[in-house]
Amino acid sequence: MTDVWANIWTVAKLGEKSSIGKRPDHTDGDKTGNAMTIKVHERLLLTGAAGGLGKALRGRLSANCKTLRLSDRVDPGAAGIGEEVMLADLADASAVLAAMEGVDAVVHMGGIPVEGPFGPILQANILGAYNLYEAARQCGTKRIVFASSNHVTGYYRQSETITADHPPRPDSMYGVSKAFGEDLSRFYFDRHGIETACLRIGSAFPEPRDRRMLATWLSYDDLYRLVTACLTTPVLGHTIVFGMSDNPVTWWDNTRARHVGYAPKDSSEPFREAMYARTPEPDLTDPVAIHQGGGFLRMGPFDQG
Ligand SMILES: NC(=O)c1ccc[n+]([C@@H]2O[C@H](COP(=O)([O-])OP(=O)(O)OC[C@H]3O[C@@H](n4cnc5c(N)ncnc54)[C@H](O)[C@@H]3O)[C@@H](O)[C@H]2O)c1
């Protein structure tokens, strides 16, 4: 098993990126806004590599590791330099175990990303999370960045600011499945010492798509900064972080996660004026406009899938 922090120090020292006693700044980037180029991990597993966020992270994460192992149940495309591909259905324990072999950290993006019939959510998000943590325990993998969701707390109101200490109030079976993943990862930390950052991702898209996303937006570059911070902070523990850019209007307070060192550099503010011009005023008697989960409050119930 790789001692990640020892690795950071060694590489940082060799590259004269920092001096002893000073933490390397992994969030400072090159001119494109992308983060550090220190290859901290030997082999990083990216699940959900064929999905929207998997594709966004794929090119960026090659800077963080010597080998990036891409996994999904569908083909993420041919492996490039420094990449390898291992298809695995998260519901298949032996396939997940094989994908975990030789991996020193995981960025877990795979799963069903929206509300829908419970069957696929159960397989991918609940059984899949269990298979992933069991595989990590068996392989000695010690750090996981888990794509949780803001829908774990979607029933809080938009007039409230919540921290990671607020109890979950899921707005959907999807949100319930992510709350399960958060609890599961806490158990594997307490019992087995596997560190996890649960990223309660807001809305990670190239740009905000509606008024709600002015509060919840997470740019792809900030997503990468957040993932990198979670992968490299010396002591992660079990941490819940709201995944958002530096948006002026927000419902989430990340002060419980200062030790992660996440410093967003993007903001939804430049999109506000055009968004207001092309979208109607929200109906403030509508639960969808009042609660943080937005449209997820209206989805379902679905027939058993
Ligand atoms: N995009 C967002 O704004 C957002 C917000 C909150 C949370 N998230 C979470 O981030 C993660 C990535 O989201 P995304 O937007 O890229 O979604 P996506 O649907 O584009 O990607 C998810 C990937 O997971 C794979 N997958 C689904 N079921 C699987 C299974 N059983 N086995 C293996 N692979 C499986 C899919 O094939 C897909 O490639 C998800 O876990 C999602 O819940 C995303």
The ligand as an SDF file (V2000), in Angstrom:
LIG
                    3D

 44 48  0  0  0  0  0  0  0  0999 V2000
  -23.5210   15.7320  -12.6430 N   0  0  0  0  0  0  0  0  0  0  0  0
  -23.9780   16.2420  -11.5120 C   0  0  0  0  0  0  0  0  0  0  0  0
  -24.3200   17.4210  -11.4490 O   0  0  0  0  0  0  0  0  0  0  0  0
  -24.0760   15.3890  -10.2660 C   0  0  0  0  0  0  0  0  0  0  0  0
  -24.6920   15.9450   -9.1300 C   0  0  0  0  0  0  0  0  0  0  0  0
  -24.7340   15.1790   -7.9640 C   0  0  0  0  0  0  0  0  0  0  0  0
  -24.1440   13.9390   -7.9310 C   0  0  0  0  0  0  0  0  0  0  0  0
  -23.5730   13.4330   -9.0560 N   0  0  0  0  0  0  0  0  0  0  0  0
  -22.9990   12.0780   -8.9970 C   0  0  0  0  0  0  0  0  0  0  0  0
  -21.7770   12.0690   -9.6970 O   0  0  0  0  0  0  0  0  0  0  0  0
  -21.6100   10.8140  -10.3590 C   0  0  0  0  0  0  0  0  0  0  0  0
  -21.3450   11.0320  -11.8450 C   0  0  0  0  0  0  0  0  0  0  0  0
  -22.4620   11.7180  -12.3840 O   0  0  0  0  0  0  0  0  0  0  0  0
  -22.6050   11.9530  -13.9580 P   0  0  0  0  0  0  0  0  0  0  0  0
  -23.3540   13.2140  -14.1170 O   0  0  0  0  0  0  0  0  0  0  0  0
  -21.2870   11.8080  -14.6140 O   0  0  0  0  0  0  0  0  0  0  0  0
  -23.5610   10.7480  -14.3530 O   0  0  0  0  0  0  0  0  0  0  0  0
  -23.4910    9.8280  -15.6680 P   0  0  0  0  0  0  0  0  0  0  0  0
  -24.7690    9.0580  -15.7170 O   0  0  0  0  0  0  0  0  0  0  0  0
  -23.1340   10.6500  -16.8400 O   0  0  0  0  0  0  0  0  0  0  0  0
  -22.2910    8.8350  -15.3420 O   0  0  0  0  0  0  0  0  0  0  0  0
  -22.4500    7.7470  -14.4790 C   0  0  0  0  0  0  0  0  0  0  0  0
  -21.7050    6.5700  -15.0500 C   0  0  0  0  0  0  0  0  0  0  0  0
  -21.9160    5.4670  -14.1620 O   0  0  0  0  0  0  0  0  0  0  0  0
  -22.0640    4.3130  -14.9580 C   0  0  0  0  0  0  0  0  0  0  0  0
  -22.8570    3.3010  -14.2530 N   0  0  0  0  0  0  0  0  0  0  0  0
  -24.1690    3.3420  -13.9410 C   0  0  0  0  0  0  0  0  0  0  0  0
  -24.5470    2.1990  -13.3570 N   0  0  0  0  0  0  0  0  0  0  0  0
  -23.4500    1.4150  -13.2990 C   0  0  0  0  0  0  0  0  0  0  0  0
  -23.2010    0.1060  -12.8250 C   0  0  0  0  0  0  0  0  0  0  0  0
  -24.1720   -0.6460  -12.2870 N   0  0  0  0  0  0  0  0  0  0  0  0
  -21.9530   -0.3740  -12.9180 N   0  0  0  0  0  0  0  0  0  0  0  0
  -20.9440    0.3690  -13.4490 C   0  0  0  0  0  0  0  0  0  0  0  0
  -21.1230    1.5920  -13.9490 N   0  0  0  0  0  0  0  0  0  0  0  0
  -22.3670    2.1180  -13.8650 C   0  0  0  0  0  0  0  0  0  0  0  0
  -22.7740    4.7740  -16.2230 C   0  0  0  0  0  0  0  0  0  0  0  0
  -22.5310    3.8580  -17.3020 O   0  0  0  0  0  0  0  0  0  0  0  0
  -22.2020    6.1520  -16.4300 C   0  0  0  0  0  0  0  0  0  0  0  0
  -21.1210    6.1270  -17.3530 O   0  0  0  0  0  0  0  0  0  0  0  0
  -22.8650   10.0020  -10.0710 C   0  0  0  0  0  0  0  0  0  0  0  0
  -22.6060    9.1180   -9.0020 O   0  0  0  0  0  0  0  0  0  0  0  0
  -23.8810   11.0400   -9.6570 C   0  0  0  0  0  0  0  0  0  0  0  0
  -24.8580   10.5040   -8.7710 O   0  0  0  0  0  0  0  0  0  0  0  0
  -23.5270   14.1280  -10.2250 C   0  0  0  0  0  0  0  0  0  0  0  0
  1  2  1  0
  2  3  2  0
  2  4  1  0
  4  5  1  0
  4 44  2  0
  5  6  2  0
  6  7  1  0
  7  8  2  0
  8  9  1  0
  8 44  1  0
  9 10  1  0
  9 42  1  0
 10 11  1  0
 11 12  1  0
 11 40  1  0
 12 13  1  0
 13 14  1  0
 14 15  2  0
 14 16  1  0
 14 17  1  0
 17 18  1  0
 18 19  2  0
 18 20  1  0
 18 21  1  0
 21 22  1  0
 22 23  1  0
 23 24  1  0
 23 38  1  0
 24 25  1  0
 25 26  1  0
 25 36  1  0
 26 27  1  0
 26 35  1  0
 27 28  2  0
 28 29  1  0
 29 30  1  0
 29 35  2  0
 30 31  1  0
 30 32  2  0
 32 33  1  0
 33 34  2  0
 34 35  1  0
 36 37  1  0
 36 38  1  0
 38 39  1  0
 40 41  1  0
 40 42  1  0
 42 43  1  0
M  CHG  2   8   1  16  -1
M  END
$$$$
